[in-house]
């Protein structure tokens, strides 16, 4: 039996000062997500050590996120949630369940299991991480800790590490490509295209602070090295994602002056971006065939898929061996396209589940109740979706694009439920009397 109770939007004048607690929580959440993102980097060349370190770090950060969640509850919050747009998480669960079933026919069950464990670990992290912010928004509305600020700060610190590292040791933090004619930021710690995606997500999160007028000078100064890092990664897909984000902000801006300023700056920067990032060794031919990806995708669909069309080769497997090899393309362990990756590893059945899941997630985006929330969702989703067409992607091999997507799923499907049971109302009255409506 439950009884309705609505928390007031603003605390009473007698409310205790939660400022120190909220600052502590913000620091903790920033450090936790920073460590979680860093666990996707390859910090050592030893494969065994890398895998163990990644698993330990992700399990530890999931435990840390749960710890902060319990800390918020102990401060006087109530774990009361409801699901909406529930087909988004349910279909994502169906995708993972099919992945578990694929262990029965996977061409490498051990490798498939490792990828599944990593995805489930990040899913558990995303669940508790999002619940932390929903509780903070419901019970500390006047000084709520914002997800965009936490993600933006954590991403900024990681990107800044690489920018400084590139200045000090370019041979370590850079990766020579295109016949050693280009040194791309990222080195062998992380794929430069993946790092470029992180730059765009970081810029999107920081941009929301400008809308709120939150320390605009400091925010702009933070954005400058991230923009430089984006160019240094040489990532075409990430630059496209950033330009789309800029275009979206220009389109929805209320100020005509702001629209003109952003539009002019974009047009002035576009020729430099095209010349330095898009047109590399190989010229337009390389751009048009997407650095050899188009013939590779053609071979995957015409040679690989027909052999296992219904259920694929097993979770994150694209061939009977470790690499897909065609007579006319390079050999690779992944498809460089998240949707083709699903087609190969889980077949047409998995592909149908993934498309439906994506559609219901987008439906949740459109129905999100706040403008800032919709901006955050699109600001994260656009770069990771574009990255999905040329790299690991949101349904690909373990990467932090998957983590970001899992966060988005829970953001659209979880809501705080203000309808509390009688014991929960008594708990609120005892722990947070300022939140109990008068009368």
N, C-alpha and C positions, 0 to 999 in steps of 0.2 A: 504494500500500500504506500503510495507516494502522495505528497502534497506539494502544490506549486509554490515556489519561492523565487523571487526575482531580486538579484543583487543590484543595489543602486549603482549608477554609472560613476558617481563621484563619492569618495569617502566622506564621512562626517568630519567636522572640525576637530573632534576628539580623536581622530584616527592616529595610531602610532606612526612614527617615522620608519618607513620600510626602505628608505634610500640606501643605507649601507648594505642591507641584505640583497637588494636588487642589483647593486653594483657588483657584489660578490658573485651572484648568479650569472650576470652577464660575462664576467671574466671567466668563470668556470666553463660556461657553454662555448665561449670563443676558443678557449684552449682545447676543449674536447673535440670540437669540429675541426680545428686546425690539425690536431693529431690524427683524426680520422682521415682527413684528406691526405695528409702526409703518408699515411699507410698505403696509399695507392702508388706512391713513387717507388722506384727501384734504387735503393741506397747502397746496394752492394752487388757485385757480379756473381756471388755465390747463390745459385738458384735455391738450394735447400734452405740456407739462412734467410733468404728473402721471403720465401713462402711461410716459414715459421714466424718470422718477425711480423709479416702482414697479418697473419691470423691472430697472433697474440695481441697486436695493437688494436685490431678491430673488436675482438672480444672484450678487451680491457676498456675501450672507449664506449662500447655498448653498456657495460657495467657502470661506467662513470655517468653516462646519460641517465641511466635508471637511478643512480644515486642522487643526482640533482633533482630528478622528478620526485623522489621520496622526500628530499629536503624541502621542496616547495609545498608538498602535502603537509609536512610537519609544521610549516609556518601558518597553516590555517586554511589551506585549499582542500577541496573535495574532489575525489576522482569520480566525476559524473560526466559521461560522454554519450553521444548518440552518433549513429552512422547515417550518412546521406550519400547519394551517388555511390551506393555500396557495390555496384557492379564493377567499379574501377578496381578496388582492392580484391574483390572476389575473383575477377578474371585474371588479375596478376597472380593470385594464389593458384589458379588453375594452370597458368603457364609454368609455375614452379613445380606443381604436382606432376605435370606431364614431363618435366625435366627429370624428376625423381624416377618416374616410370621408365624413362629412356635409358636408365642404368642397365636395364635388362637387355637392351640391344646396342648400347653404345660401343663404338669401336675402341674406346679406352675408358672403361668405367671409373677408374681411379681419377683421371683428369676431369671427367664430367662431375664426379662427386665433389672434387676440390672447388670447381667453379660454383656449384650449387651451394656449398657451405658458405662461400664468400658472399654470395648474393643474399642468402638467408640472414647472415650476420649483419649485413648493412641494412636489411629490411627491419630487423629488430631494433637496430640503432635509430633508424628514421622514425619508427613508431614512438619510442619514448622521447626522442628529441622534439618532435612536433607537439606531443602532449605537454611538454614543459612550457612551450610558448602559448598554447591554448589556455593552460591554467594561469599563467602570468597575466594574460590579457583579461581573463575573467575576474581574477581576485586582486590584481594590482593595476587597475585600468589607468590611474592617473600618471603612473610612471612605469608603464609596461616595457619590458625588454623586447626589442624588435628582432625578428628573424633576419630581416634584410641587413640590419646593422651588424649582427653577429657573423653572418656569412660574409659580408663585405670586408669586415676587419680581418677575419681569419684568412680569406683568400688574398687580401692585400699583403699580409705578412709573408705568406708563401711566395707570392710573385716577387715581392721586394727582395727576398732571399736570393732568388735566381738572377735578378737584375744586378744586385751587388756582386754576386758570384761571377757573373759574366764579365763584369768590369775588372775583377781581380784575377780570375783564372778562366779566360775565354775558352781554353782548350778542354776544360773540365765541364763547364756549364753550357758549352755549345756543341752542336752536332754538325759535322761537315756533310753537306749534301750537294747534289748536282755537280759531280766531278770535283768535289772539294772547293767549289767556287763560292759556296754560301755556308756561313756558320750560323745555324739556327739555335735560338735559345731553347734550352731544355736538356741538352746533352743526352746522355743515356740514362739519366734519372727518370725522364718522362718523355713520351712522344711529344714533339713540339706542337703538333696539332691539338693534343689534349691540353697542353699548357695554355695554348691560345684560347681554347674554350673556357678554361678557368679564368683567364683575363676578362673575357666578355661577361661571364657571370658576376665577377667582382665589380666591373664597371656598372652593370645593371643594378646591383644592390646598393652601391655607393650613390648612384644617381637618385634613388628614392630619398636619400637624405637631403638632397637639394630641394626637392618638393616641399619637404617639411621645414626648410630653413635651418637644418641642424648643422651648425658649424660649417657654413658654405666654403669659407676660405680653406679650411683644413681638408674638407672633402675634395675640393678641386686639386689641391696639392697631392692628395693621395691618388687621384685619378691619373695624373700626369705620368708617373713611372709605370703604371699599369698599361697605359696607352703605348708607351715606349716598348714595354715587354711584348705587347700584342704584335707590334711591327717586327720586333726581333725574332719572334717565333716563325715568321714567314708563313703563317697558316692562312691559306686562302679562305677555307671554310669558316674560320673564326672571324676573319675580317668581314665576310659576307654577313655573318650573324650580327656583328657589331653595327654594320650599316643598317641592317633591318631594325635593330633596337633604336638607333638614332632616328630613323624614319618614322618609327612608331611614336616616339616621344614628340617629334615635330608635329605629327598628324593630330595627336590628342591634346597638345598644349593649348591653353586658353589665351595666352598672350601672343598677339600678332608680332610684337617686337621680338619675343623669344623665338618664334617660328622663323622669322627672317634671319636672326643671328645664327641659329643652329643650321638652317638650310645653307646659308652662305659659307659657314665654316666647313660643312660637309663637302660642298662643291669645290672649294679651294683645296681641300685635302685629298679629294678623290684621284686626281691625276698622279700625285705622288704615291698614293697607296697602290694604284694599278701598276705603276712602273717598278716599285720596289718589292711588291709582294706577289702580284699576279703574273707578270711577265718575267719568267726566269729563264735559265738555260733550256733551250728547246722551243722557246717562244710560244706562239699561239697554238701550235700543234700539240704541245704538252698540255696546255690548258684545256683544249677541246677534247682530248682523250682522257683527261683527268689523271695525268701521270701514269698512264697505262692501266687504269682501273676499268675502263669500259670494256676492253677485250677480255680482261680477267673475269668480270661479271658475266659476260656473254658465255665464256667457257664454263663457269659455274652452273649457269642455268641450262645450258644445252648438253653438258657432259656429266656434271655432278648430280644435279637434281633428278634426272630421269632414273638413276640407279636406285634411289631411295626417296620416292616422291611423297609418300604418305606420312611417315613418321621420322624421316631423316636418319642421320648417322649417330645421333645421341647428343646430349646437351653440350653445346659449344664444340662439337666435332663437325667438320665439313668434308671429310673424306675417310676412306678406310685406313689410311696411314696418318701420320702426324701432319702432313702437308698435302694440300691439293696441288696437283701438277698437271699442266696441259702442255701440249707440244708447242703452243704458240704464245704462252704467257709465262710470267714468273711463278715460282712456287711460294705458297703462303699458308700460314696456319689459321688465318681468319679471312673473312671476305671483304673487309673494309667497307661494309654496309650492313647496318644492324638488321634490316629487314631481309636481305638475302641470307644473312647469318642464321636467322630463325628458320627460313625456308630449308636451308641445308641441314641444320642440326635437329629440328623438330618437324620438318616436313610441312605439308599443306595444312595439317591439323593445327600445329603450333602457330603457323602463320595466321590462320583465321582467328585464333584466340587472341593473338597479339594485336591484330587490327581492331578487333572489337574492344579490347581493353583500352587502346589508345583513343578510340572514339568516345568512350564513356568518360575518360579522363578529361578530354577536351570539353565535353559537355559540362563537367564540373567547373572548368575554368570559366566558361561563359556565365555560369550561375553564381559565381563567387560574390558575396554580398558587398564587399568594399572595393572602391576604386584602387586604393593602394595595394590591396591584396591581388587584384587582377594584374596590376603592373608588375608586381613581384613574380607572379606565376609565369607571365609571358616573358619577362626579362630573363628568367632562368630557362624556360622551356625552349625558346627560339634557338639559342646557341647550342644546347645539347641535342636538339632535333637535327639541326644542320650538320653538326659533327657526326650524327648517326648515319648520314648518307655517305660519308667518306672514311670513317674510322670505326672504333669499337662500338660506340653507340649505346643507347639505353636498353637494348636487349642483347648486347654483345658480351664479349669477354670482360672479366671484372675490371671496372674502371669507375672513377668518381662521377661520371655521367649517369651511371645506374643509381648511385646514391642520391644525386640531385633529383632524379625522376621519382624515386621512392618517397622522398620528402614531399614532392608535389602531389603524389597520390594521397598521402595522409592529410595534406593540407586541404584538399577538396572533399575528402570523405569523412573527416572527423570534426565534430562540433561539440562545444561545451553544452551540456544539458542542464538548464537552470531548475529543472523539476527534481527536487531533492526529497529523500525520505525523511521521516521524523527524526531518527537518530542523526542524520546528516545535518538537519537544521539545528539540532541542539549542539552539535559540534561547532557549527559556524557561530552560533550565539555565544558559546564559551570562548572560542579562539579568536573570532573576528567580530566582536559585537558592533563595530562601526559599519559592517556590511548588512546588518539586519534592518529591513525597512521599519520606519517608525510606525507604531500603531499595529 
